Structure formats: structure tokens, C-alpha cells
Amino acid sequence: MLKNIWDKSVEVEESNYYWKEKPRVSLGKTNNNPNYLHIDLFSGCGGFTEGFAQAGFSSAIAIDIHPPSLKTLQFNHPSTTTICGDIKKISPNLLKSHLPIIKCPVVITAGVPCQGFSLSNRKRHSEDKRNYLFKEFIRITKIINPNAVILENVSGLVSTGNGKFKSAIAESIENLGFEVFFKVLDASDYGVPQKRRRIFFVGIKKNKNWLFPSIKYGLGLNKHITVGDAILGDLPNLKSDQEKTEYISKPKNTYQKYLRKNSKDLLNHKSPNHPDETILKIKNTKPGEPMYPKFKQRIRLNKNNLSPTQICGGIRPQFQFGHPTQARGLTIRERARIQSFPDNFLFFGGIVQGRVQTGNAVPPLLAKELAIQLINHFNGKKIVGIKAENYQKELF
């Protein structure tokens, strides 16, 4: 008898890519004298790592269970030592043996798996075992004793279990000696061309003056970056299952110029291989409207608007969005731009695994703003920004 996969009692299917064996270490090129040190838990392909590096941090260790993501991260950040495997199997001795001698402020970030809290998860329930992985973040924080921590998750965490996870996470961080600050931030307010609301817990050792970064739209602009700003004008047109490796023009705006500043060749710009009926479906869909009646979140993007939240789409993700002006889904480069990854950031694993990586990532531009705020705090500078919420007060 076939099981109903949407039954909440049925275990969630896991990706065949997950590394289930003994944790595997890949050594990075050691930086012996960093100004600020970063450790990335549940790192994915490195959205936090990229943003913190842009701000001036040195990434020491990144931990994840998904090998293609760590291959991407270490290629783009070769000084980072990666540990691939189930975080529950990583012992204190293994972790400490790969830490440099710490002579500077240390920050731990964690994009704890969010599927159990996500409002788009049709099997969402409070007892999903992934909801308890924040305890591993707490365990490793206790081992390393950093100066600050950041935990990111979807806004659905607030309501899951009638708010018990929000309180449990904040109180667990507080019990380690941190002052805890809590806020829902939208990446579009920090230069990312995507409506992406996420919860951030920030823990700082006994400091009551922390403020979240001020809304600035990013890059000195006073408006949101749109889908068109991100992906139109300098990238070549593609047909189904076509790849091109050269830009067709210089950057068309400030956002493109920022992402292309260290790029020569065009990377990861290959279109999905669509059947004819899919091409026709995208072509006949008005930009901004759903492509499929039963899946309202799968839209054809509107070039004049923000993108909706990019998600990884499960363990075998299909294309999520249609291109605003071409009858196809997005390339990984286009998805990366909508997440604010620079153009010289190379993704490994092909289109499907590239969707997983870009959909799961923390947008680097938002991570960068948080990292800059921490640097200002460590240097004793006056912090300007937005007040945190009381984590015990429901936001919705």
C-alpha cells in the first residue's frame, strides 16, 4: 500500500546527496592573522560566508551535510576549512582541531534548516525533527564561546508550536551569556531584488545597545532593486537548454556593476531543458501571474517588480519562476543575481543542485550589512540602526 507523502506522520524524504558517513574535512588555506573570524554552521553554499567576507571577516570553518554546496563554498572561499556531514556527529575535538589560534573577535552564523517551519511546506508541523537542529547550533556555540552569534530562519518559526521555538532559541542563546536581539528583516530593504522576509536572532556578549542595520536599499540607492535591474540588459538571451559564456554589454546599472566588478567570463548561465508545452506555458503567461493554476507561487517574473522569495523547491526542485521576457525558466546565474551573489561566484552541481544552493542561501548583501554592524560594535563605534523586537512578544 502506497503511503500518502503529505501525511505528517510520514518521514520527509531526504536528498540522496546528503553525506551520511563519517564527517569529511577539506582543509582550507589558513589565514594566521585575521581581524575578525567567522564560523558558518548549516552553511549551504555560503551566503553568510560571502557576505561576511565582503565586510572583512575571515571564514575559518563551514559545516554542512550537502557536498555540492560545500564544494561551491570552498572553491569561492579557498581559505575556509569545510566539514561535510551530519552536524550531530561532529565532536568537540574534531571542531577544535581545525580552529586557528583565536586572537580576534569571533562570530558564529547559522542558517538552520527551515523546511520544518516554512509556510510553503505542506507537511509543516511543530514536531518535524528538523525543527530541533537549533540545539546543535547551541552545542557548538558553547564549545567555541564566540563574541557574537546570528541565527537565521523563516518567519514561520514565529508561529510554529504556538511560538515555543522562538522562545526556546532565544532563551538558549541567552543562557550562554549573550544579550539576545530579534527581528524580521526583508532582504529587499538591503539591496536584494527579492521579497525575502527572514527572522534573525543576534546574540552579543552583554551588550544592550545593538541595533539592526538601517534600511538603505543597498549600494547608495533610494529605491528597491527590481528583477529587471538584476538580470536584464547585459546577459545574453537563451533558448531552452542553451548556454552562453560571454556578456553582451557592459553593466547597465549600479547593481549589475557591483556584482560584476571582479568578473570576466559569464558563469552558470545555462537555461533549463524544457519540453515544448512548458515553453508555451511560460510564453502565454503574463509577467507577474502564476504559470500553473494549482501552484500560485510559481509565477512568471515581472521585470518591474521585486522577485518573490526564491526557494530551493525540495530535493528535486523544478524551475520556480519564468523569465520575464524569455520563454524559459531562470539560469543559476539569474537566480544568483536575485540573491545578490557576485557574478564571479561559481556554483557546482548543475542546474538542479544550483537551485538548491541559491534557494537555501542567505543573501550576501544582507549578510554583509549585519557583518558591518558587528564590526562597528567590536570597534566601539556608535551603532546606528533599527531597534530589535522583544522575542517574547508575538510579531504576527
Secondary structure by P-SEA (a helix, b strand, c coil): ccccccccccccccccccccccbbbbbccccccccbbbbbccccccaaaaaaaaabbbbcbbbbccaaaaaaaaaacccbbbbbcccccccaaaaaaaccccccbbbbbbccccccccccccccccccccccaaaaaaaaaaaacccbbbbbbcccccccccaaaaaaaaaaaaaaccbbbbbbbbccccccccbbbbbbbbbcccccccccccccccccccccccccccccccbbbbcccccccccccccccaaaaaaacccccccccccccccaaaaaaaaacccccccccccccccccccccccccccccccccccccccccccccccaaaaaaaacccccccccccaaaaaaaaaacccaaaaaaaaaaaaaaaaccccbbbbbcccccccc
